[in-house]
């Protein structure tokens, strides 16, 4: 599944804007950067996308006027429905809001959305949002009932980047790494039962080393006594996850959490070959300029099937991508926010 386009009506500072996430041929882009300063609605935009997807469509919580807000997203389902040649329209479930011109066509669209809502509950349709207020507490590694927690993906779980309940990513990141390594080791020992868990372990190790390598680190494995993920720096010193610099822990979460989400949505499929959408709010947070300029390219290389949608106020990050991959948000007089794309996004 990948996002083709979105329209926000009466959501936060957006009166009525259309956001392109596809190229000139209509194919969803692998990367889209939403660039702008503070207060222009970057987080609001990601929250709207997270709230309007197959299996999870709810009313946006950031209205801008008297009329109920509405969001329309066009999703290309890809591997979730290979025989479908056109996109699926998912809209805010508002009784008074209509996407299509006539009631009859709108009724068909709503039935189709309801059909895919039911299908999404059976698996697939991977979507992950990582908020800007993320932090990492120091806590020991613990894991319980992995098939009902870390290895499970439920499309009905809220994925808004401003979710205050998911700001501490330490435990979630550690569990994702630990489960992948332990499951892969047991798989090699004959405890797999056809679930191909070695693919999860290989994908996790490759993604972690690829992304942490931006900061001069590489993934070593789990500590045999504590099950803590350990990394090696450029001088050969071994560091646990809690001992890593803050910027590196952010990078590790950008690799571990998407791999976990893809595996939960598509068990048995190598996460490096699976499709999904990952939104990261303020992706450049705490990163050095040399890392920022290579960050999105490295994420694409680590997980090529993922569509990355990242917000940032960094000019370096926007300049590191093709102008057609950048959507700039600029506040005009008053509360109105203007949307610029293409070359205009880099010059305004």
Secondary structure by P-SEA (a helix, b strand, c coil): ccccbbbbcccccccbbbbbccccccccccbbbbcccccccaaaaaaaaaaccccccccccccccccbbbbbbbbccccccccccbbbbbccccccccccccaaaaaaaaaaaaaaaaaaaaccbbbbbbccccccccccccccccccccccccccccccccccccccaaaaaaaaaaaaaaaaaaaaacccccccaaaaaaaaaaaaaaaaccccbbbbccccccccbbbbcccccccccccccaaaaaaaaacaaaaaaaaaaccccccccbbbbbbbccccccccaaaaacaaaaaaaaccccbbbbbbccaaaaaacccccbbbbbbccccbbbbbcccccccc
